[in-house]
């Protein structure tokens, strides 16, 4: 069986794994993301690749990366929080170092691809996938294909303005990412130590103040969902990221949407993604397969 190395580069950690040609994971691990130093970022990735290759024959490398990614060349105009990769071509850098084919796609698009190929959007030609992590991302399928936009920048929902109060404007990254939820919770509880989102959802069941905070945070997400749905009129809206494992998140998004005046006209299913923390790696693998077929056909 052919095997492939997959990476999902996030702002805090790089998830990686070994996947078989049947799409099943054989190994999975992670290490902290080096966001600013390019040499260290590449060295960490090359070391992970070396460890897999020491034990397995590997056919190629598939990468899910934040930012604006030209899938044909591998060039990233910007790479989200990983500033080391701004205006860099990770595909070229890695192929020169490890002598294996490399394919790269935006992380939100990877999540959408995973859902389309084998997840909760297999029956949809037009759908939106929103991923909730430290910030907000996602992918758009129109007429059965990923819509990337003129400069590979489509699906950057995190840039949408969802809060406006006087002169204060905030985008979805600031209002709706898990970083915002944790920050507000720590302020409420006057905490200095890190907090996991699961703790906040658990406390919301018994603490009215935490529930009010959580519902306000979900309200910003619901507003973004509404704006996307009325703009694109898709068949389905999928919510991804590790936090989508919380049933209350999906329930409350749907409850708040029912309060919007015109939701009944545009109403569609708003459901969790099938794949959560592994969506980026799996989608990157599917993207790798498609790009290799495309490149071979162009020869």
N, C-alpha and C positions, 0 to 999 in steps of 0.2 A: 504494500500500500504506500502510495506517495504521501509525503509529509511536508508540512509548511510551518514556518515560524510566523506568528501573528503578534502585533503590538497594538495597544490602545494607549496613546499618549494623553495623559490628563495633566491638569495644572498642579496636582499634588503627587500623583504616582503614575508610573508607567506599568500597565498590566501587560503581561506577555504570556504566550503559550505555544504549545505544539499541537497542530490540528491535522487530522487525517483528511484524505481526499473526500471522505464521506461527510465531512463537516463536524466530526466528533472530536472533542478535546482529549488529548492524550496526557497533557501536562499543563499546569497553569501556575503562574507566580506573579510577583510584582516587585518593584523597587522605587525609591523616591525619585521624583522628576528633578533633574537639573535644568532649571528654566532659563538661566542667563549665560552660561558658559558653553559655547558650541563644542569645544574639544571634549569637555567632560560629558556632555550629553551624548555625543557620538561614541565615546569610549564606553560608557555604560551600556549602550545598545549593542555595540560590537561584542562586549564581554558576554552578554546574554545569548547572543547568536552563537558565539564560540562554544558555550556550554551545551547548547542543543546539538550542535554539529559534532561535538565530541562523542555523542551517544547515538546519533541518528543521521541517516542520509536525508538531506533536506533539498527540496525542489525550488524554494523561493521564499520571499519575505513580504508579508502584507501588513500595511501600517494604517491605522486610523489616527488622524492628526487634527487638532483644532486649527481653525483659521481658513484662509482663502487658498485652496489648493488647486493648481492646474493639474488635472489628472493625467494629461498627456505627457507633460514634461517632468512633473514632480516638484515644480517650483512653488514655494509658498510665499505669497505677497506678505501675509501676516500669519502667525501661528498662535493666535490667542495669547494665553498667558506665557507660552514658551517663547520668550523673546529671542532666545538664541537662534531660532529658526526663521526669524523675520528676514525676508528677501534671500532665503537660502534654498538650495535644492537638495533635500535629504536623499532623494532617490539616487542622484548622481554620486553623492558623497558615499553612501553605503555600497553601491554597486562597485565602486572603485576599491573599497576596503575589503569587501567579503566575496566579491565575484559570484554573486547570485542575483537573479532578477528581483527587482523591488517594485512594488506598486503602492501608491499612497492615495488615500481619499479622505475628505473631510469627515470628522467624527460623527456629526449629526447625520450626514448622508449615509455613513456606514450603519448607523442604527436603523435608518429607514430601509436600507437594502436588506438587512437581516430580517426585518419584519415582512418585507415583500416576498423574499425567496422562501422562507420556511416558518414565518411567524404569524402574527395576527392580522396581516394585511394581504395574505395570499389571494384573497378573493376581490381585491380592490385595484382599480386602475388609477384612481385619484384619491390620495389620502395625505394627511399631514402627520408627521412624527415630531413630537416635542420632547427633548431630553432635558431633565432637570438634574443638574449637578451643582458644582460650585457656582456655575453660571447657567445660562439657558442656551440650548442649541436645538438642532433638528434638521429634518430633511423633508422635501416635498416631492411627491410623485404626481405627475400629470400625464394622462393618456398612457399610463403604463411605464413611464420612464422617469428617472430622477431629473428634476429641474434644477440646474446649477446656476442659471443666470448668465448674463453677458460676461462677467469677470469672475465666475466661480464663487459668487458671494451670496447666492440665494440661501434662504433658510436661517439667516442670522437673526432669529427672533429676539435674541437678547438685546439687540439694539433698539427695539421698539420702545417708545415712550409709553409707560403705563401709569405714571404718577406725575401729576402737575398741580402744584399748589403755590400760587403767587409766582415768584421767580424761581422756585425750586422744581427742577425737572429730573426725573429718574427713569432709567431704562429697565428692562426686565432682568438684566444681569444683577442690577442693584436691588430690585424689589422682590425678585422671585427665585433667585438661586438659593441653594441650601446655605451658602455663606451668610446671606441676609437673615435667614431664619435663625441660624445659630447665634449670630451677632445680637439680634433682638432678644433672644432668650437669655443670653448671658447678661445683657443689660438689665432685663427684668429681674433676674435672680442675683445680680451683682456678683457674677462668677468671673474668675480669671482663667480657669482650666478649660481645655477643649471639651466639647460636648458633641455627642452623636445625635443625628436626627431621630433615631429610634427612641431615644430617651424623651425627646420633646413630645412625640406622638403619644407615648405611653402616659406621660404626665398630664397631657391634655384631657385624658379621660376622667381625671379626678380634680384637676385644678382649673377653676373657671378663668383665671387670668391667663394661664398658658393656652387654654382653648381659644380665648379671644384673640391672642397673639397669632396662633396658628391659623385661625380662620381668616384673619386679615391678610396674612401671607398667601394663603390659598386664593384669596380674592384677587390678588394681582395676577396670579396664574390664570384664573378663570377669565379675567379681562383680556389677557393675551390670546387665550383660546378663542374667545368670542370674536375678536377682531380678525383672526386668521380665518375662521370658518366663514364669516360673512364676506370676506375678500375673495376666497378661492372656491367656496361651495363644494367641498370634497365629500366623499362617501363616508369617511371615518376619520376620527382624530385619535391618535395613539399617544399616550404619555409614558415616557421611559425614564431611565435613570434608576439608581438603587432605591430612591424614595418612592417610586411607583409601586413598590411591594406593599406599601401601606394602604390597605383598603379604604381607610378614611379619606385619603387624598382624593381618590377618584370620586368617591361618594360626595364629598363636599364641593368639588369642582362642578359636578352635575347639578347639585342642589343650588349653588349660586347662579349657574347659568339659567336655571328656570326663572330666576328673578329678573332677567333682562327682558325688556319689553318685546323685542322682535325675535327672541330665541325660538319661539314656536315655529316661525317661518323657516328658520335655517337649521333647525335641530337635527343633529346626526349623533351616532354613537360616539361617546368619549370613553375610551377603554384603556387599560394598561397594556404596555408592550408585553409580548411573550418573553422577550429577552431583556434582561436588565443590565447587570454589570458586565455581561459577556457580549453585549450587542455590538460594541465597537470592533472587537476582535473578529467576531463571526462575520459581520458585514464587510470588514476589510478582506477577509478570505474570499467571500463571494465576489467582491470587486476585483481581487487579484485574478481569479479564474476568468472573469469576463474580459479583463484587459489583456491577458495573455492570448486569449482566442482572437481578440481584435488585432493585436500586433502581429500574430502569425498570419492572419488573413491579409494584412497589408504588405507582407514581404513579397 
